[in-house]
Amino acid sequence: MSHPERRLTPALTGIMAVAIGTIVANLYYLQPLLHLIRGDFRVSTFAASSLVTLLQIAYAVGLITLVPLGDLVARRRLVVVIFLLAGLAMALASFAQTFAIFALSTLVVGLTSIAGQILIPFGADLADPATRGRSVGRLMTGLLAGALLSRTVAGFLSESVGWRGVYRAAAGALVLIALLLSRVLPDEGVRPRVTYPSLLGRTFRLFLDQPTLRRRCWYGGTAFGAFSVLWTTLAFHLAGPPFHYSTGVIGLFGLVGLAGILGANLAGRHADQRREHVVTWMGAGLVVLSFALLYLAPGSLPMLLVGVVLLDAGTQMVHVSNQSIIYALAPDQRSSINSVYMLSFFLGASLGSLASGAAYSHAGWRGTCLVGLFFGLAALAPALLERSTPLRTTA
């Protein structure tokens, strides 16, 4: 495959990080608005929380069907088209008058929110190999900021323009970013002549042929499953007793999670020093610790804040260490290998959201915390085992 010229400048890194954050935010605007959408469409809590699962499943489908195209067609053109389609989907969702139409629009939003997962391996290609871990960490900073700030923006903006206004503002931002990316992303050489079915087959073979990829898929899926457990039901917990917070205050909890940026950058620096395994089990350990604290003190605001910080930092440490490893496995197939990894990542998130919604409906906040503990331990146990008996990669 012909590689683009290596020119990941600080300015381009910043623009790509903002773009990644802008489009990944589509996956998270919904969460702090769930109770408003539930009331607007007059549906149950379980039906409203199921929208998060639908969004994540659609995203997972996009990961396996659209992201591999980054190894086949020019990524600048592909990214711009997907950003424009995502903007259209968000605009359509904002005008939905029935729950069924909104759910269908949510499905399209999920499918088109995968452009960041094309930009991240693109950035890895453009980066200097000696600092690739740090470059990926900086791009992940954009992803994390988008995921968390989206909740804050959605919470505050909805108080003045409603949840529909939030979706319309997001649609406009996506169109503007698309126009900017069309001007600043570099051109690429001739892409390989591979048919789409062959590309998908090659993508699936990567999972079968790479034991390191399979392990990293497990770590990513379980860690992000735990992340999704908390954020799917946190708005319900904060809106009810003993907190009774408004939508704007609930959105502020996204700012608390920005501490995870430190985890992403720490993981990137250690990845460049070949310490990914240590970062992985430390991150998984923070996830377990966070849910233990949340379970023990469900009505304590300070403990809740500490738990959110630990969870977000731990998840990002696992994620960045995973990406630093998998991008070295098949340099000419980074979009495809990222597709496989992110599919497991969001399948874990979908399971986490579904289990969290069911647990909260039947057992309240402590039920949610037990589900989160299960996901965290599922990541930590094999990570500790790998640390004591490390397995060789097939790279």
C-alpha positions as CSV (number, residue, x, y, z in Angstrom):
1,M,0.0,0.0,0.0
2,S,1.3,3.5,-0.8
3,H,1.7,5.5,2.3
4,P,1.0,9.2,2.6
5,E,3.9,11.6,3.3
6,R,4.6,11.7,7.0
7,R,3.6,15.2,8.0
8,L,1.5,15.0,11.1
9,T,2.2,18.6,12.2
10,P,1.0,19.9,15.6
11,A,-1.6,22.0,13.8
12,L,-2.9,19.0,11.8
13,T,-2.9,16.8,14.9
14,G,-5.1,19.5,16.7
15,I,-7.6,19.7,13.8
16,M,-7.9,15.9,13.6
17,A,-8.3,15.7,17.3
18,V,-11.1,18.2,17.2
19,A,-12.8,16.4,14.3
20,I,-12.6,13.1,16.1
21,G,-14.1,14.7,19.2
22,T,-16.9,16.3,17.2
23,I,-18.1,13.2,15.5
24,V,-17.7,10.8,18.5
25,A,-19.8,13.2,20.5
26,N,-22.8,12.0,18.4
27,L,-22.6,8.8,20.4
28,Y,-23.0,10.6,23.8
29,Y,-25.3,13.5,23.3
30,L,-28.1,11.1,24.0
31,Q,-27.1,10.0,27.4
32,P,-27.8,13.1,29.5
33,L,-30.9,13.8,27.5
34,L,-32.5,10.4,28.0
35,H,-34.9,11.5,30.6
36,L,-36.1,14.4,28.4
37,I,-36.5,12.2,25.4
38,R,-38.3,9.6,27.5
39,G,-40.8,12.3,28.5
40,D,-41.1,13.8,25.1
41,F,-42.0,10.5,23.4
42,R,-43.7,9.1,26.5
43,V,-41.8,5.8,26.6
44,S,-40.4,3.7,29.5
45,T,-37.0,4.1,31.1
46,F,-36.0,0.7,29.5
47,A,-37.1,1.8,26.1
48,A,-35.2,5.1,26.4
49,S,-32.0,3.5,27.6
50,S,-32.3,0.9,24.8
51,L,-31.6,3.8,22.4
52,V,-28.0,3.8,23.7
53,T,-27.7,0.1,22.9
54,L,-29.2,0.7,19.4
55,L,-26.7,3.5,18.8
56,Q,-23.8,1.4,19.8
57,I,-24.8,-1.6,17.8
58,A,-25.2,0.6,14.7
59,Y,-21.8,2.0,15.4
60,A,-20.4,-1.5,15.6
61,V,-21.9,-2.4,12.3
62,G,-20.3,0.7,10.8
63,L,-17.0,-0.2,12.2
64,I,-17.0,-3.6,10.5
65,T,-18.5,-2.5,7.2
66,L,-17.3,1.1,6.7
67,V,-14.0,1.6,8.6
68,P,-12.1,-1.1,6.5
69,L,-12.8,1.1,3.4
70,G,-9.9,3.3,4.8
71,D,-7.6,0.6,3.4
72,L,-9.2,0.7,0.0
73,V,-10.2,4.3,-0.9
74,A,-8.7,7.7,-0.3
75,R,-9.4,8.5,3.4
76,R,-9.8,12.3,2.9
77,R,-12.7,11.8,0.6
78,L,-14.2,9.0,2.7
79,V,-14.0,11.0,5.9
80,V,-15.6,14.1,4.4
81,V,-18.5,12.2,2.9
82,I,-19.2,10.4,6.2
83,F,-19.1,13.7,8.2
84,L,-21.7,15.1,5.9
85,L,-23.9,12.1,6.2
86,A,-23.6,12.2,10.0
87,G,-24.7,15.8,9.9
88,L,-27.7,14.9,7.9
89,A,-28.6,12.1,10.2
90,M,-28.4,14.4,13.3
91,A,-30.6,17.0,11.6
92,L,-33.2,14.3,10.7
93,A,-33.2,13.0,14.3
94,S,-33.9,16.5,15.6
95,F,-37.1,16.7,13.6
96,A,-38.5,13.3,14.5
97,Q,-42.1,13.4,15.8
98,T,-42.4,9.7,16.9
99,F,-40.2,7.4,18.9
100,A,-39.9,5.0,16.0
101,I,-38.6,7.7,13.6
102,F,-36.2,8.9,16.3
103,A,-35.0,5.4,16.8
104,L,-34.4,4.9,13.1
105,S,-32.5,8.2,12.9
106,T,-30.5,7.1,15.9
107,L,-29.5,4.0,13.9
108,V,-28.2,6.1,11.1
109,V,-26.4,8.4,13.5
110,G,-24.6,5.4,14.9
111,L,-23.6,4.1,11.5
112,T,-22.1,7.4,10.4
113,S,-20.3,8.2,13.6
114,I,-17.3,6.0,12.7
115,A,-15.2,8.6,10.9
116,G,-13.0,9.1,13.9
117,Q,-11.9,5.5,13.6
118,I,-10.7,6.2,10.1
119,L,-8.9,9.4,11.2
120,I,-7.0,7.7,14.1
121,P,-5.2,5.1,12.0
122,F,-4.7,7.8,9.3
123,G,-2.9,9.9,11.9
124,A,-0.9,6.8,13.0
125,D,0.3,6.5,9.3
126,L,1.2,10.2,9.2
127,A,3.1,10.1,12.5
128,D,6.8,9.6,13.1
129,P,7.1,5.9,14.2
130,A,9.3,6.9,17.2
131,T,6.5,9.0,18.6
132,R,3.4,7.2,17.3
133,G,2.2,6.3,20.8
134,R,2.1,9.9,21.9
135,S,0.5,10.9,18.6
136,V,-2.3,8.4,19.1
137,G,-2.6,9.6,22.7
138,R,-3.1,13.1,21.5
139,L,-5.8,12.0,19.0
140,M,-7.4,10.0,21.7
141,T,-7.5,13.2,23.8
142,G,-9.8,14.6,21.1
143,L,-12.0,11.5,21.3
144,L,-12.2,11.5,25.0
145,A,-12.9,15.2,25.2
146,G,-15.7,14.8,22.6
147,A,-17.2,11.9,24.5
148,L,-17.2,13.7,27.8
149,L,-17.8,17.3,26.8
150,S,-20.7,16.3,24.7
151,R,-22.6,15.4,27.9
152,T,-21.8,18.8,29.4
153,V,-22.8,20.7,26.2
154,A,-25.9,18.7,25.8
155,G,-27.0,19.2,29.4
156,F,-26.6,23.0,29.4
157,L,-27.7,23.7,25.8
158,S,-30.9,21.6,26.3
159,E,-32.0,23.9,29.1
160,S,-32.3,26.8,26.6
161,V,-33.0,25.1,23.3
162,G,-34.3,21.7,24.2
163,W,-32.8,18.4,23.2
164,R,-33.8,19.0,19.5
165,G,-31.7,22.2,19.5
166,V,-28.7,20.2,20.7
167,Y,-29.0,17.8,17.8
168,R,-29.4,20.7,15.3
169,A,-26.3,22.4,16.7
170,A,-24.3,19.2,16.4
171,A,-25.5,18.8,12.7
172,G,-24.1,22.2,11.9
173,A,-20.8,21.5,13.5
174,L,-20.4,18.3,11.6
175,V,-20.9,20.1,8.3
176,L,-18.3,22.8,9.2
177,I,-15.8,20.2,10.2
178,A,-16.3,18.3,6.9
179,L,-15.5,21.4,4.9
180,L,-12.4,22.0,7.0
181,L,-11.1,18.5,6.6
182,S,-11.6,18.6,2.9
183,R,-9.0,21.4,2.9
184,V,-6.4,20.2,5.4
185,L,-6.1,16.4,5.2
186,P,-3.3,15.3,2.9
187,D,-3.7,13.3,-0.3
188,E,-2.7,9.7,-0.5
189,G,-1.1,7.6,-3.2
190,V,-2.9,5.0,-5.2
191,R,-4.9,2.7,-3.0
192,P,-4.6,-1.1,-3.4
193,R,-6.9,-2.7,-5.9
194,V,-8.9,-5.0,-3.6
195,T,-12.6,-5.9,-4.0
196,Y,-14.8,-5.0,-1.1
197,P,-15.7,-8.7,-0.2
198,S,-12.0,-9.5,-0.2
199,L,-11.3,-6.5,2.0
200,L,-14.0,-7.7,4.5
201,G,-12.6,-11.3,4.4
202,R,-9.1,-10.0,5.0
203,T,-10.4,-8.0,8.0
204,F,-12.0,-11.1,9.6
205,R,-8.8,-13.1,9.0
206,L,-6.8,-10.6,10.9
207,F,-8.8,-11.5,14.0
208,L,-8.3,-15.2,13.4
209,D,-4.6,-14.9,12.6
210,Q,-3.5,-12.5,15.3
211,P,-3.7,-13.8,18.9
212,T,-2.4,-10.4,20.2
213,L,-5.3,-8.7,18.4
214,R,-7.8,-11.1,20.0
215,R,-6.5,-10.4,23.5
216,R,-6.5,-6.7,22.9
217,C,-10.1,-6.9,21.6
218,W,-11.1,-8.6,24.9
219,Y,-9.4,-5.9,27.0
220,G,-11.0,-3.1,25.0
221,G,-14.5,-4.7,24.9
222,T,-14.6,-5.4,28.7
223,A,-13.1,-2.0,29.7
224,F,-15.4,0.0,27.5
225,G,-18.4,-2.2,28.5
226,A,-17.7,-1.0,32.1
227,F,-17.4,2.6,30.9
228,S,-20.8,2.3,29.2
229,V,-22.4,0.7,32.3
230,L,-21.9,3.9,34.3
231,W,-22.7,6.5,31.6
232,T,-25.9,4.8,30.4
233,T,-27.7,5.1,33.8
234,L,-25.8,7.9,35.5
235,A,-28.4,10.5,34.3
236,F,-31.2,8.5,35.9
237,H,-29.3,8.2,39.1
238,L,-28.4,11.9,39.3
239,A,-32.0,13.0,38.4
240,G,-33.5,10.9,41.2
241,P,-33.0,10.8,45.0
242,P,-30.8,11.8,46.8
243,F,-29.4,14.2,44.2
244,H,-32.4,15.6,42.1
245,Y,-30.0,17.4,39.7
246,S,-31.1,19.4,36.7
247,T,-30.1,18.4,33.2
248,G,-27.4,21.2,33.2
249,V,-25.8,19.9,36.4
250,I,-25.9,16.3,35.1
251,G,-24.0,17.5,32.1
252,L,-21.3,18.9,34.3
253,F,-20.2,15.4,35.2
254,G,-18.7,15.1,31.7
255,L,-16.1,17.7,32.8
256,V,-15.2,15.4,35.7
257,G,-14.4,12.6,33.3
258,L,-11.9,14.8,31.4
259,A,-9.3,13.5,33.9
260,G,-9.2,10.5,31.6
261,I,-7.2,12.7,29.2
262,L,-4.3,12.3,31.7
263,G,-4.7,8.6,31.4
264,A,-4.6,8.7,27.6
265,N,-1.5,10.8,27.4
266,L,0.2,8.8,30.2
267,A,-0.6,5.6,28.2
268,G,0.8,7.1,25.0
269,R,4.1,8.0,26.6
270,H,4.5,4.5,28.2
271,A,3.6,2.9,24.9
272,D,6.5,4.6,23.2
273,Q,8.7,3.0,25.9
274,R,7.2,-0.5,25.4
275,R,5.3,-0.6,28.7
276,E,1.8,-1.3,27.3
277,H,1.2,-4.4,29.4
278,V,1.7,-2.5,32.7
279,V,-0.5,0.3,31.6
280,T,-3.2,-2.2,30.6
281,W,-3.5,-3.9,34.0
282,M,-3.2,-0.6,35.9
283,G,-6.0,0.8,33.8
284,A,-8.2,-2.2,34.4
285,G,-7.5,-2.0,38.1
286,L,-8.7,1.6,38.2
287,V,-12.0,0.5,36.5
288,V,-12.5,-2.2,39.2
289,L,-11.7,0.3,42.0
290,S,-14.1,2.9,40.6
291,F,-17.1,0.6,40.8
292,A,-16.1,-0.7,44.2
293,L,-16.2,2.9,45.5
294,L,-19.5,3.7,43.7
295,Y,-21.1,0.6,45.2
296,L,-20.0,1.3,48.7
297,A,-21.3,4.9,48.7
298,P,-24.2,5.3,46.3
299,G,-25.4,8.6,47.8
300,S,-22.0,10.3,48.3
301,L,-21.2,13.1,45.8
302,P,-17.4,13.1,46.5
303,M,-17.2,9.3,46.1
304,L,-19.2,9.6,42.9
305,L,-16.8,12.2,41.5
306,V,-13.8,10.0,42.4
307,G,-15.4,7.0,40.8
308,V,-16.1,8.8,37.5
309,V,-12.5,10.1,37.4
310,L,-11.0,6.7,38.0
311,L,-13.3,4.9,35.5
312,D,-12.6,7.4,32.7
313,A,-8.8,7.4,33.3
314,G,-8.6,3.6,33.6
315,T,-10.6,3.1,30.4
316,Q,-8.4,5.4,28.4
317,M,-5.3,3.8,29.7
318,V,-6.5,0.4,28.5
319,H,-7.6,1.8,25.2
320,V,-4.5,3.7,24.2
321,S,-2.2,0.9,25.2
322,N,-4.3,-1.5,23.1
323,Q,-4.1,0.8,20.0
324,S,-0.3,1.2,20.4
325,I,0.1,-2.5,20.2
326,I,-2.4,-3.4,17.4
327,Y,-1.2,-0.6,15.0
328,A,2.2,-2.4,15.0
329,L,0.7,-5.7,14.0
330,A,-0.2,-4.9,10.4
331,P,1.1,-1.5,9.3
332,D,-0.5,-1.8,5.8
333,Q,-3.9,-2.7,7.2
334,R,-4.4,-0.2,10.0
335,S,-7.9,0.7,9.1
336,S,-8.9,-3.0,8.9
337,I,-7.2,-3.9,12.2
338,N,-8.8,-0.8,13.9
339,S,-12.1,-2.0,12.5
340,V,-11.8,-5.4,14.2
341,Y,-10.6,-3.9,17.5
342,M,-13.3,-1.1,17.6
343,L,-16.0,-3.6,16.8
344,S,-15.2,-5.6,19.9
345,F,-14.9,-2.2,21.8
346,F,-18.4,-1.2,21.0
347,L,-19.9,-4.7,21.2
348,G,-18.7,-4.5,24.8
349,A,-20.3,-1.1,25.2
350,S,-23.6,-2.3,23.8
351,L,-23.6,-5.2,26.2
352,G,-22.7,-2.9,29.0
353,S,-25.5,-0.5,28.1
354,L,-28.1,-3.2,27.8
355,A,-27.0,-4.9,31.1
356,S,-26.9,-1.5,32.9
357,G,-30.4,-0.5,31.8
358,A,-31.8,-3.9,33.0
359,A,-29.9,-3.8,36.2
360,Y,-30.9,-0.3,37.1
361,S,-34.6,-1.0,36.3
362,H,-34.6,-4.0,38.7
363,A,-31.9,-3.3,41.3
364,G,-31.2,0.4,41.1
365,W,-27.7,2.1,41.3
366,R,-26.0,-0.7,43.2
367,G,-27.2,-3.2,40.6
368,T,-25.5,-1.1,38.0
369,C,-22.3,-1.0,40.0
370,L,-22.2,-4.8,40.3
371,V,-22.5,-5.1,36.5
372,G,-19.7,-2.6,36.2
373,L,-17.5,-4.6,38.6
374,F,-18.1,-7.7,36.5
375,F,-16.9,-6.0,33.4
376,G,-13.9,-4.5,35.1
377,L,-12.8,-7.9,36.6
378,A,-13.2,-9.5,33.2
379,A,-10.6,-7.1,31.9
380,L,-8.3,-7.2,34.9
381,A,-7.9,-10.9,35.5
382,P,-6.5,-11.8,32.0
383,A,-4.4,-8.6,32.0
384,L,-2.7,-9.7,35.2
385,L,-2.2,-13.2,33.9
386,E,-0.6,-11.8,30.7
387,R,1.8,-9.7,32.9
388,S,3.0,-12.7,34.7
389,T,3.3,-15.0,31.6
390,P,3.5,-12.6,28.6
391,L,2.7,-14.1,25.3
392,R,4.6,-13.3,22.1
393,T,2.8,-11.4,19.4
394,T,2.7,-12.5,15.8
395,A,3.9,-9.2,14.5
